[in-house]
Amino acid sequence: MWVPLCHGVQRWTEERLSGTARGVAPVAPVAPVGLDPADASSAAALALASSAAAALAARRRRLAARGSGAMARGASGAEEQSLGAIYNPAAVDEFFAQRPWAVLARLLKVLAGAARCALPTMSQDSASAERLVARRVRELFTELGPTYIKLGQALSVRPDVLPEAFLQEFREFQDSVTPFSHEEAIQLVLEELKLNSLDELFQDFGEAPKAAASLGQVYKARLKNGQSVAVKVQRPRLRETVALDLVIARQMAKCLAIFSDQLPEGVRGTDWVEVVDAFGQRLFEELDYETEVKNAQRFRDLYGDQEKLKVPTMYPSLTTRKVIVMEWIDGAKLTDSSAIRALGLQPLPFISIGIECAMRQLLEHGFFHADPHPGNFIVTTQGELCVLDFGMMSEMPKEARLAVIQHIVHVVNRDYAGMARDYHHLGFISEDIDVRPIVPQIRDYFEPRMSNSAAAAVSFKTIIDGLEEVIFKNYPFSVPAFYALVVRSLVTLEGLALSIDPKYRVLAAAYPYLAKRVLLDAELRSSLFELLVNTKESESRSNRFRWDRAIDLPGAPD
């Protein structure tokens, strides 16, 4: 019933809205037949429909007061600027309070898709039904476009928010999408760079994009001075589209809070409004290409001294919020081993370069690249590893960096009691929860997975899966937003390494850098002691000095 009902209401509304544009008075919507106000989902739908109807009526009164029979065709560039470069929920709400017709049309499309996701799953068992619903949601997000694709990517590393079935489905999201109109892209470049024609700035400009993603597309061009550049152009009206989706998502999040008792057990108690706002803040930052240039310059300042690491040159004077011009990089994707070898290079050393850079980002300065997918790492023809796309960056506080190092030391030491205490320091579990009962569970999970020769051979994915198996399924927990991005960064980097060499171990490769940090940082003296002296209560000979660890500190473990 829900699907045809929502589609019918959507068509009816669009007809009335188009009628308003012709000067025909719209009819206020009534409660659709078949909705039971006593039912939770029906009540939520009625509340949203009533709110939209009230907003539509208010819009009608404002139009009548101005004596206008035409409805606004959409926000102009000046109006879009009122949304601001920084996400502000109150400003976004105010912006769309004056555009209820846009909210209503988008809302009905989202509701129609949500109704499809909620269709009965026949007689399947609960696990199969959950997987089916998760697949439907992923397909819906893909259909709804950029905001929802980005949301799915963000949620794919949030086990504290979604069950495993949803996490698996959301990991399949890909950035590659159909490019938008070439003519629109050229027009936006001209407007943003204040050009009358492309010839004023470029010798030549690509006739088609080299790549397209959810937020924009990239062209290859050549400046008047002969320099090859990449020109990234944002999708038209993207900020308004994203803001509109965030308005609706916030309202739905509020409805979820009202009916949280009827949600699956794994997501009850989640502050969905906070999740939406955190996502909105991150996404608005990614929409501002001027911020991306600043991020790239800061990244170069912090990590550009690393040998064989390259950050492309940016052109701040040719960059606006919607267009960015940077150095064009020729080379091969880090995951394309054949193309790398065709350049006369071997892929594995570049993985090591990426891991060293990642460790510096996460554990030294805390300013890190939060979107390290394969397309953002290029092996250049000059034999360097180039990092691209600085739109999604994050900060890791010093206390968190120290806690991560401490946890890795405990993993290498197989100190399971220490690992349990780390969950407090990492902010995953409240300080008032006694972690001693989980120590045997941690031991039972990790011992079979640890290498007999070197605990550093354990993968980051094993550590993260251990968190989910032991902690997330059994205890109330939360994952700070930056940790979710750290997890995404580490797992993606490890996946890149394993795609090149299935035997590669990122933690083992990172061990020399970790050892250096432990040796040189005065605040990690206790970690150095734990690394070199066996202090586990379960060992018969406690406080035994580990000469093998002392030998391994300057270099990688065997």
Sequence and secondary structure as in RCSB ss.txt:
>XXXX:A:sequence
MWVPLCHGVQRWTEERLSGTARGVAPVAPVAPVGLDPADASSAAALALASSAAAALAARRRRLAARGSGAMARGA
SGAEEQSLGAIYNPAAVDEFFAQRPWAVLARLLKVLAGAARCALPTMSQDSASAERLVARRVRELFTELGPTYIK
LGQALSVRPDVLPEAFLQEFREFQDSVTPFSHEEAIQLVLEELKLNSLDELFQDFGEAPKAAASLGQVYKARLKN
GQSVAVKVQRPRLRETVALDLVIARQMAKCLAIFSDQLPEGVRGTDWVEVVDAFGQRLFEELDYETEVKNAQRFR
DLYGDQEKLKVPTMYPSLTTRKVIVMEWIDGAKLTDSSAIRALGLQPLPFISIGIECAMRQLLEHGFFHADPHPG
NFIVTTQGELCVLDFGMMSEMPKEARLAVIQHIVHVVNRDYAGMARDYHHLGFISEDIDVRPIVPQIRDYFEPRM
SNSAAAAVSFKTIIDGLEEVIFKNYPFSVPAFYALVVRSLVTLEGLALSIDPKYRVLAAAYPYLAKRVLLDAELR
SSLFELLVNTKESESRSNRFRWDRAIDLPGAPD
>XXXX:A:secstr
 HHHHHHHHHHHHHHHHHHHHTT         TT  TTSHHHHHHHHHHHHHHHHHHHHHHHHHHHT  S   S 
 HHHHHTT SS  HHHHHHHHHT HHHHHHHHHHHHHHHHHHTS  TT  HHHHHHHHHHHHHHHHHHH HHHHH
HHHHHTT TTTS HHHHHHHTT  S      HHHHHHHHHHHTT SSGGGTEEEE SS SEE SSEEEEEEEETT
S EEEEEEE TTHHHHHHHHHHHHHHHHHHHHHTGGGS GGGTT  HHHHHHHHHHHHHHHH HHHHHHHHHHHH
HHHTTSTTEE   B GGG  SSEEEEE   EEETT HHHHHHTT  SHHHHHHHHHHHHHIIIII EEES   GG
GEEEETTS EEE   SSEEE  HHHHHHHHHHHHHHHHT HHHHHHHHHHTTSS TTS  GGGHHHHHHHHGGGS
 SS GGGS HHHHHHHIIIIIITTS     HHHHHHHHHHHHHHHHHHHH TT  HHHHHHHHHHHHHHH GGGH
HHHHHHHEE  TTSSSTTEE HHHHHHTTS   
